[in-house]
Amino acid sequence: MQIQELNSYTKLFDAYGKLLSNKQYEVMDKFLNMDISASEMAELENGSRQAIHDALTKAKKQLVEFEEKCHFVENNELLRKKLIELKTHLDSKEQAEELDSIISNL
């Protein structure tokens, strides 16, 4: 998986992860946040690599479907870009710092 695709799934997981089943959440968390492969997870859990792979595949599909319906991540990115653009037009340093704070909390 390429870095850009991994970044995309990480953003989707951050936004929608809690909507996944417990098993899907667990495998995605290990895969994205702990950098544990399907083979390693299967070995740790005494399960099959195929079962882990299936859970990952279903979780990824589910995350994409959530975004297609809600557009939360897309809208958040658009808002971030607009705020960064707005920052370039501010006159005071205090306003810019306040906007930086808002942007970093998105």
VMD Tcl script that draws the C-alpha trace (Angstrom):
set ca {
  {0.00 0.00 0.00}
  {1.36 3.39 -0.96}
  {1.82 6.20 1.55}
  {-0.92 8.34 0.00}
  {-3.42 5.47 0.23}
  {-2.32 4.73 3.79}
  {-2.79 8.41 4.69}
  {-6.27 8.35 3.18}
  {-7.31 5.29 5.21}
  {-5.83 6.83 8.36}
  {-7.98 9.95 7.91}
  {-11.05 7.84 7.25}
  {-10.31 5.65 10.26}
  {-9.89 8.71 12.48}
  {-13.25 10.04 11.32}
  {-15.31 6.86 11.11}
  {-13.39 4.14 12.94}
  {-15.80 3.95 15.86}
  {-18.57 3.04 13.42}
  {-16.81 -0.20 12.43}
  {-17.46 -3.53 14.13}
  {-15.18 -4.31 17.06}
  {-13.11 -6.77 15.01}
  {-12.78 -4.38 12.06}
  {-11.79 -1.55 14.41}
  {-9.22 -3.75 16.11}
  {-7.53 -4.93 12.91}
  {-7.56 -1.45 11.31}
  {-6.11 0.07 14.48}
  {-3.30 -2.48 14.54}
  {-2.71 -2.13 10.80}
  {-2.70 1.69 10.67}
  {-1.51 2.79 14.08}
  {0.77 -0.05 15.12}
  {2.04 -1.02 11.66}
  {1.22 -4.70 12.18}
  {0.65 -6.75 9.02}
  {-2.17 -9.24 8.49}
  {0.32 -12.10 8.81}
  {1.66 -10.75 12.08}
  {-1.86 -10.25 13.46}
  {-2.82 -13.79 12.48}
  {0.27 -15.11 14.22}
  {-0.41 -13.07 17.38}
  {-4.06 -14.16 17.54}
  {-3.50 -17.76 16.43}
  {-5.88 -17.08 13.55}
  {-5.67 -17.25 9.81}
  {-4.06 -14.60 7.68}
  {-7.04 -14.83 5.32}
  {-9.54 -14.00 8.10}
  {-7.49 -10.93 9.08}
  {-7.12 -9.91 5.45}
  {-10.89 -10.23 4.95}
  {-11.58 -8.09 8.04}
  {-9.16 -5.44 6.77}
  {-10.72 -5.46 3.32}
  {-14.24 -5.14 4.69}
  {-13.19 -2.37 7.09}
  {-11.53 -0.38 4.29}
  {-14.61 -0.78 2.12}
  {-16.86 0.31 4.98}
  {-14.73 3.41 5.68}
  {-14.91 4.44 2.02}
  {-18.69 3.93 2.02}
  {-19.06 6.11 5.12}
  {-17.10 8.89 3.43}
  {-19.11 8.56 0.20}
  {-22.29 9.11 2.21}
  {-21.12 11.72 4.74}
  {-18.20 13.55 3.08}
  {-16.86 14.53 6.51}
  {-13.18 14.06 5.67}
  {-13.54 15.79 2.30}
  {-15.36 18.77 3.86}
  {-12.80 18.97 6.66}
  {-9.97 19.14 4.12}
  {-11.77 21.86 2.15}
  {-12.33 23.86 5.33}
  {-8.65 23.49 6.28}
  {-7.54 24.75 2.84}
  {-9.90 27.73 2.99}
  {-8.71 28.66 6.47}
  {-5.08 28.47 5.38}
  {-5.91 30.69 2.41}
  {-7.76 33.11 4.69}
  {-4.74 33.26 7.00}
  {-2.65 34.81 4.23}
  {-5.02 37.80 4.18}
  {-4.98 38.55 7.91}
  {-3.41 41.77 9.13}
  {-2.43 40.95 12.69}
  {-0.14 38.30 14.08}
  {-2.68 37.54 16.84}
  {-5.38 36.74 14.29}
  {-2.98 34.51 12.38}
  {-2.01 32.65 15.55}
  {-5.64 32.19 16.52}
  {-6.41 30.83 13.06}
  {-3.39 28.50 13.30}
  {-4.86 27.13 16.51}
  {-8.21 26.51 14.83}
  {-6.57 24.82 11.84}
  {-4.45 22.52 14.01}
  {-7.57 21.40 15.91}
  {-9.37 20.31 12.72}
}
mol new
graphics top color blue
foreach p $ca { graphics top sphere $p radius 0.5 }
foreach p [lrange $ca 0 end-1] q [lrange $ca 1 end] { graphics top cylinder $p $q radius 0.2 }
display resetview
